[in-house]
Amino acid sequence: MSESMPVRCPVCRRDHLYAAPVYPCACGAPVAPPLLRAARPEPITHRTWTDDWVTVRCAECQRKDQWPQPELGCPCGTVLRIPVRPVSTPTPPGPPERACSSRRPSHIPLPRTAVASRPSFRPVTIRTARDAVTAAALYLKWLGFRDVIQPEVRPVSGIDLRGPDVVAQVDPTTRPTGLRAIECLWLNGLSSSSTSVLFSLAGYADDARARADQLGIPLFVMDLTGCPQPVNAPADELLSTGT
């Protein structure tokens, strides 16, 4: 198992057990960012692509590489940055881990709606806004949506992904997703009789989260490892039952 530690969200006071992601070094050994237990995680209110990477040393070959800064998406919508020990302190290697699993939903779906378990979702590392859209597309396909396409140029509607029964928007900006994005996405889904899904890297504003709950829009947050996590009940339900 990779290194893990308890994390408390400073906004809603929920407790989580955070496990550090594991990446493959060029030498083939698994590498995990060494967590700094003495430091408190901080909510991410502003993002820059250059600051969202940390240097990690492989314990096997001593190679130093840049990997995504560990993050945790809390169900309250807050995204926390998990502190990492300086690269000068080596950490023992852990076992290989090539896939990620979304957290268990906060409720248990009814037997008639539950589906057979899916294999673990295999993410793609996010380094650009385009990578974020690609990661969301793979996740929608993993959930069971068919023929999800990604336009070469983002349309005026703001819809980044579209399938026969789904429309999705991906917000890779450094600010929490706002109310307007929720309502525009809902209107697009309504006009095409499709499920609307939204992915955000910086979380959601309080009014946007409340409106999404009212409209039944699944909200997910993504960290730079490309693993979406549900942050509201509609997203929990979608994760539990699939399409």
FENCORFEN-V26856 format. One record per residue. N is the residue number from 1. SS is DSSP state (a for helix, b for strand, c for the rest). Layout:
n=N ss=SS
n=N ss=SS
This chain:
n=1 ss=c
n=2 ss=c
n=3 ss=c
n=4 ss=b
n=5 ss=b
n=6 ss=b
n=7 ss=b
n=8 ss=b
n=9 ss=c
n=10 ss=c
n=11 ss=c
n=12 ss=c
n=13 ss=c
n=14 ss=c
n=15 ss=b
n=16 ss=b
n=17 ss=b
n=18 ss=b
n=19 ss=b
n=20 ss=c
n=21 ss=c
n=22 ss=b
n=23 ss=b
n=24 ss=b
n=25 ss=c
n=26 ss=c
n=27 ss=c
n=28 ss=c
n=29 ss=c
n=30 ss=b
n=31 ss=b
n=32 ss=b
n=33 ss=c
n=34 ss=c
n=35 ss=b
n=36 ss=c
n=37 ss=c
n=38 ss=c
n=39 ss=c
n=40 ss=c
n=41 ss=c
n=42 ss=b
n=43 ss=b
n=44 ss=c
n=45 ss=c
n=46 ss=c
n=47 ss=c
n=48 ss=c
n=49 ss=a
n=50 ss=a
n=51 ss=a
n=52 ss=a
n=53 ss=b
n=54 ss=b
n=55 ss=b
n=56 ss=b
n=57 ss=b
n=58 ss=c
n=59 ss=c
n=60 ss=c
n=61 ss=c
n=62 ss=c
n=63 ss=c
n=64 ss=b
n=65 ss=b
n=66 ss=b
n=67 ss=b
n=68 ss=b
n=69 ss=c
n=70 ss=c
n=71 ss=b
n=72 ss=b
n=73 ss=b
n=74 ss=c
n=75 ss=c
n=76 ss=c
n=77 ss=c
n=78 ss=c
n=79 ss=b
n=80 ss=b
n=81 ss=b
n=82 ss=c
n=83 ss=c
n=84 ss=b
n=85 ss=c
n=86 ss=c
n=87 ss=c
n=88 ss=c
n=89 ss=c
n=90 ss=c
n=91 ss=c
n=92 ss=c
n=93 ss=c
n=94 ss=c
n=95 ss=c
n=96 ss=c
n=97 ss=c
n=98 ss=c
n=99 ss=c
n=100 ss=b
n=101 ss=c
n=102 ss=c
n=103 ss=c
n=104 ss=c
n=105 ss=c
n=106 ss=c
n=107 ss=c
n=108 ss=c
n=109 ss=c
n=110 ss=c
n=111 ss=c
n=112 ss=c
n=113 ss=c
n=114 ss=c
n=115 ss=c
n=116 ss=c
n=117 ss=c
n=118 ss=c
n=119 ss=c
n=120 ss=c
n=121 ss=b
n=122 ss=c
n=123 ss=c
n=124 ss=c
n=125 ss=c
n=126 ss=c
n=127 ss=c
n=128 ss=c
n=129 ss=a
n=130 ss=a
n=131 ss=a
n=132 ss=a
n=133 ss=a
n=134 ss=a
n=135 ss=a
n=136 ss=a
n=137 ss=a
n=138 ss=a
n=139 ss=a
n=140 ss=a
n=141 ss=a
n=142 ss=a
n=143 ss=a
n=144 ss=c
n=145 ss=c
n=146 ss=c
n=147 ss=c
n=148 ss=c
n=149 ss=b
n=150 ss=b
n=151 ss=c
n=152 ss=c
n=153 ss=c
n=154 ss=c
n=155 ss=c
n=156 ss=c
n=157 ss=c
n=158 ss=c
n=159 ss=c
n=160 ss=c
n=161 ss=b
n=162 ss=b
n=163 ss=b
n=164 ss=c
n=165 ss=c
n=166 ss=b
n=167 ss=b
n=168 ss=b
n=169 ss=b
n=170 ss=b
n=171 ss=b
n=172 ss=c
n=173 ss=c
n=174 ss=c
n=175 ss=c
n=176 ss=c
n=177 ss=b
n=178 ss=c
n=179 ss=a
n=180 ss=a
n=181 ss=a
n=182 ss=a
n=183 ss=a
n=184 ss=a
n=185 ss=a
n=186 ss=a
n=187 ss=a
n=188 ss=a
n=189 ss=a
n=190 ss=a
n=191 ss=a
n=192 ss=c
n=193 ss=c
n=194 ss=c
n=195 ss=b
n=196 ss=b
n=197 ss=b
n=198 ss=b
n=199 ss=b
n=200 ss=b
n=201 ss=c
n=202 ss=c
n=203 ss=c
n=204 ss=b
n=205 ss=c
n=206 ss=a
n=207 ss=a
n=208 ss=a
n=209 ss=a
n=210 ss=a
n=211 ss=a
n=212 ss=a
n=213 ss=a
n=214 ss=a
n=215 ss=a
n=216 ss=c
n=217 ss=c
n=218 ss=b
n=219 ss=b
n=220 ss=b
n=221 ss=b
n=222 ss=b
n=223 ss=c
n=224 ss=c
n=225 ss=c
n=226 ss=c
n=227 ss=c
n=228 ss=b
n=229 ss=b
n=230 ss=b
n=231 ss=c
n=232 ss=c
n=233 ss=a
n=234 ss=a
n=235 ss=a
n=236 ss=a
n=237 ss=a
n=238 ss=a
n=239 ss=a
n=240 ss=a
n=241 ss=a
n=242 ss=c
n=243 ss=c
